[in-house]
Amino acid sequence: MSILGSTAGKVVAVLFAGMVVTTAGIGAALTTGVVSVEPPTVESIDNEWGEVTDERTGIRTNVVVNNPNGFGVPGVVDVSYDVAMNDVAVASGSSDGLSLSSGQNELTLDTHIDNGKIPAWWASHINNGERTTVSVQPSVEAPFVSRSLPSQDRTFATDMLSSFDSTEAQSVEAGGRTLLTVSETDASWGRATESETPLSFSATVENPNDAPVRFSTLGYRVSMNDLEVANGTTDGGVEVGANSEGTIEIDSTMDNSKLDEWWVSHLRNDERTVLDVQVFAVAETDEGTQRIPLEFMSQRVEFETDILGGGGAQTTALDSENAVDFEPPTVESVERDWTATDSGTQFSNQVVVNNPNDADSALGDVSLDADYRVDLNDVTVLDDESRTDLAPGRNELAFGGEVSDPTITEWWVSHVENGERTDVTTDASVRADLGFTEVPVEVPADDRTFETDMLAGFDGAGEEVTAEGRTLATLGGTTAEWGDPTMDRTPMVVEGEVTNERSRPLTVVSFGYEVEANDVVLADNETRVGEEIPGGTTRTVDATGYLDNEQIPAWWVSHLENDERSELSVSYYVTVEMLGQQYTVELDSMSYNQTVETNAFGGS
C-alpha cells in the first residue's frame, strides 16, 4: 500500500465517522434507536502518477470506499493534504464536498507537484545521504469537525555512486602494454544547493613505466537519461611520474536548473534513470576537438525508484557504450651503424616505428618525441633528439651524429682500462604524443658487449738470441700487458728473463717494436733498456713500448670500413752488446700477425 493510499484511507474513515454524528437526520435516527449506522470502510487504494508535463506532475489517488448502510451520506466534507519531500513542500491538494452512496464508492483525489520544486528536493536528497522521506499531512473539515491527522511518512534511498567506488585492481592497456594500473576509484557528492551539485571523481593509479604518463587536458560529461547536466575540463594537465603512484581527480558541477527536465524524463521512463559519467582526455586534431574516454574513471549506472509506493530504489551498473580502442606507436627494430666520413666517423641509429592507428581515426596523427643516447663504457658517442609526426603504419627515424677523434681516443682508453672490453649501452626515452596524453614507447633493449685481445698473439715461449752463429743469450718467461693508457699513448709492458750464455758480460741495449693495424702504423719505436747481465747469469728485464693514440681514430675508421675487421701485425727486436759489438735480433716469439674482429654495431 502506498503512502498516499494509506493516508487517504485513514482520512476517509475519520471523515465519515465525523459525518455520521453531524448530519441531522442520521443524528435523529441514532437518538431514537430506529436506525443502526455502520461506519464506511476503505476497500482499496491505488496511487499513480497523473499527467506529467514540463511544468507539473500530477498525482492521482483512487480510493474504493464501502458504505454498508442503506442510505447515502451527503457531500458536506472537505479533505486537503500537503506533500513534502525532505521538508521541501512539493504539492498540496484538496477535494471538497465528498459524499457516499450506499455500497461501493470510487473516489478520486488529484493534486500536482510543481516541477520547479525538484531542484530544491534534489539538493535535500543529496545532502541527506541520498535519502528522502515523503510526508503526507492530511486535514479534515466538516460540520462541527476540523482536525489534522498525523503525517504519514515513508523513506526511500538511492545509491547512485556505489558503482564508482572500487578497490578492484584494473589496468589501462594500450598496444599490449600497461600504461597505468588502477588500485582504487571513488566518487562523492559535495554540498548541494538549489542551483548546483558538486560531484567529484578520483582514481589512485600507478605508472609502472620508466617515463611519465601525461594527460594534457581532462574533461567530463555527466548526463541523466541523455540530458546533459554537467560538462567541463580541468584547468591543467595531469602527470603520473615514472614508476610512481599518483591521483587523478575530476571536480565537476551539476547544473540543478536542468533537474526539472530530468524529473520529467525519470517519470516517463517508469522511474528509471541512466546516470552516465564520462571522463575523457581532450585531443585537438585536424578534425577538431576529439574526446578519448578514460574508462577507468567513467561509469554508467541505472537507478530505479518507487516514490509513490515507498519501495526501495535499485542501482545497477551498466556496460560502457563509449570505449575507444587506441594503441600507441611501437618500436619494431633498432639498427646501429658506424660510417667512415671524410672528417672521421658518423654513428647512427635507424629506428623503425609502427603507428597502428588509421589515418581517419582520432589518433591518426601522432607525434613522437625521442631522446637517444649511446655510450661506450660511459663515453657518449651519440646524443640526439627528434620530434616527428608519424604517418599510419611503418615509419623510419634516423638518429646520428659525428664522432670526433678525441671521443674515439677516449673510448679506446676506456676499452684498454676495462681489459679490452666495451659495454655498449643505450638510453632511449621515446614518448608518443597522442594529442590528449603523452605515453612512453618501449624501445627494444639492445645493450651489448664486445671484446678484443690484441696481445693474444704474444707467445711468451723461450727463444735464443744468436749472432754470427753464436748463441749470445736466451729469453724465457716473457709476458706482455697493457699499462695505464692516457689520451696520448697506450703503454705495452714487456717483461722476461734474459740468460747470458757467454762468460763475458752482455748488455741489453734496447727493445724495438712496430705495430700496424690495417696498414695504420700505431707504433714504430724502440725503448732504451741498458741492462748489463754478467756472464752465465740470468736477469729479469722489462721494457715499455707505446701505441701512438693519435693514430687510433684512423685505425678505427679502417676497422669500420673493413666490416669491423682488422689485420694486426706486431713485431719486436732486441739490440744487445758484447765486447763492444752490438747485434740487433728479431724476436720471433714476441712477433705475430692476428685478425681482430668485432660485432658491436652491425647485425647480431
Secondary structure as the mmCIF struct_conf table of DSSP 4:
data_model
#
loop_
_struct_conf.conf_type_id
_struct_conf.id
_struct_conf.beg_label_comp_id
_struct_conf.beg_label_asym_id
_struct_conf.beg_label_seq_id
_struct_conf.end_label_comp_id
_struct_conf.end_label_asym_id
_struct_conf.end_label_seq_id
HELX_RH_AL_P HELX_RH_AL_P1 ILE A 3 THR A 22
HELX_RH_AL_P HELX_RH_AL_P2 ALA A 24 THR A 32
TURN_TY1_P TURN_TY1_P1 GLY A 33 GLY A 33
STRN STRN1 THR A 41 VAL A 52
BEND BEND1 ASP A 54 GLU A 55
STRN STRN2 ARG A 56 ASN A 67
BEND BEND2 ASN A 69 PHE A 71
STRN STRN3 VAL A 73 MET A 85
TURN_TY1_P TURN_TY1_P2 ASN A 86 ASP A 87
STRN STRN4 VAL A 88 LEU A 100
BEND BEND3 SER A 102 SER A 102
STRN STRN5 GLY A 103 ASP A 114
HELX_RH_3T_P HELX_RH_3T_P1 ASN A 115 LYS A 117
HELX_RH_AL_P HELX_RH_AL_P3 ILE A 118 ASN A 127
TURN_TY1_P TURN_TY1_P3 ASN A 128 GLY A 129
BEND BEND4 GLU A 130 GLU A 130
STRN STRN6 ARG A 131 ALA A 142
TURN_TY1_P TURN_TY1_P4 PRO A 143 PHE A 144
STRN STRN7 VAL A 145 SER A 148
HELX_LH_PP_P HELX_LH_PP_P1 LEU A 149 SER A 151
STRN STRN8 GLN A 152 ALA A 157
TURN_TY1_P TURN_TY1_P5 MET A 160 LEU A 161
HELX_RH_3T_P HELX_RH_3T_P2 SER A 162 PHE A 164
STRN STRN9 SER A 166 SER A 166
STRN STRN10 GLN A 170 ALA A 174
TURN_TY1_P TURN_TY1_P6 GLY A 175 GLY A 176
STRN STRN11 ARG A 177 TRP A 189
BEND BEND5 GLU A 194 SER A 195
STRN STRN12 GLU A 196 ASN A 207
BEND BEND6 ASN A 209 ALA A 211
STRN STRN13 VAL A 213 PHE A 215
BEND BEND7 SER A 216 SER A 216
STRN STRN14 LEU A 218 MET A 224
TURN_TY1_P TURN_TY1_P7 ASN A 225 ASP A 226
STRN STRN15 LEU A 227 THR A 233
BEND BEND8 ASP A 235 GLY A 236
STRN STRN16 VAL A 238 VAL A 240
TURN_TY1_P TURN_TY1_P8 ALA A 242 ASN A 243
STRN STRN17 SER A 244 ASP A 255
HELX_RH_3T_P HELX_RH_3T_P3 ASN A 256 LYS A 258
HELX_RH_AL_P HELX_RH_AL_P4 LEU A 259 ARG A 268
TURN_TY1_P TURN_TY1_P9 ASN A 269 ASP A 270
BEND BEND9 GLU A 271 GLU A 271
STRN STRN18 ARG A 272 THR A 285
TURN_TY1_P TURN_TY1_P10 ASP A 286 GLU A 287
STRN STRN19 GLY A 288 PRO A 293
HELX_RH_3T_P HELX_RH_3T_P4 GLU A 295 MET A 297
STRN STRN20 GLN A 299 ASP A 306
TURN_TY1_P TURN_TY1_P11 ILE A 307 GLY A 310
STRN STRN21 GLY A 311 LEU A 318
BEND BEND10 GLU A 321 GLU A 321
STRN STRN22 THR A 330 THR A 341
TURN_TY1_P TURN_TY1_P12 ASP A 342 SER A 343
STRN STRN23 GLY A 344 ASN A 355
BEND BEND11 ASN A 357 ASN A 357
TURN_TY1_P TURN_TY1_P13 ALA A 359 ASP A 360
BEND BEND12 SER A 361 SER A 361
TURN_TY1_P TURN_TY1_P14 ALA A 362 LEU A 363
BEND BEND13 GLY A 364 ASP A 365
STRN STRN24 VAL A 366 LEU A 376
TURN_TY1_P TURN_TY1_P15 ASN A 377 ASP A 378
STRN STRN25 VAL A 379 LEU A 390
HELX_LH_PP_P HELX_LH_PP_P2 ALA A 391 ALA A 391
BEND BEND14 PRO A 392 PRO A 392
STRN STRN26 GLY A 393 VAL A 403
HELX_RH_AL_P HELX_RH_AL_P5 ASP A 405 GLU A 417
TURN_TY1_P TURN_TY1_P16 ASN A 418 GLY A 419
BEND BEND15 GLU A 420 GLU A 420
STRN STRN27 ARG A 421 ASP A 433
BEND BEND16 GLY A 435 PHE A 436
STRN STRN28 THR A 437 VAL A 441
HELX_LH_PP_P HELX_LH_PP_P3 GLU A 442 ALA A 445
STRN STRN29 ARG A 448 GLU A 451
TURN_TY1_P TURN_TY1_P17 MET A 454 GLY A 457
STRN STRN30 GLU A 463 ALA A 467
TURN_TY1_P TURN_TY1_P18 GLU A 468 GLY A 469
STRN STRN31 ARG A 470 TRP A 482
BEND BEND17 MET A 487 ASP A 488
STRN STRN32 ARG A 489 ASN A 500
BEND BEND18 ARG A 502 ARG A 504
STRN STRN33 LEU A 506 ALA A 517
TURN_TY1_P TURN_TY1_P19 ASN A 518 ASP A 519
STRN STRN34 VAL A 520 ILE A 533
TURN_TY1_P TURN_TY1_P20 GLY A 535 GLY A 536
STRN STRN35 THR A 538 ASP A 548
HELX_RH_3T_P HELX_RH_3T_P5 ASN A 549 GLN A 551
HELX_RH_AL_P HELX_RH_AL_P6 ILE A 552 GLU A 561
TURN_TY1_P TURN_TY1_P21 ASN A 562 ASP A 563
BEND BEND19 GLU A 564 GLU A 564
STRN STRN36 ARG A 565 MET A 578
TURN_TY1_P TURN_TY1_P22 LEU A 579 GLY A 580
STRN STRN37 GLN A 581 GLU A 597
BEND BEND20 ALA A 600 GLY A 602
#
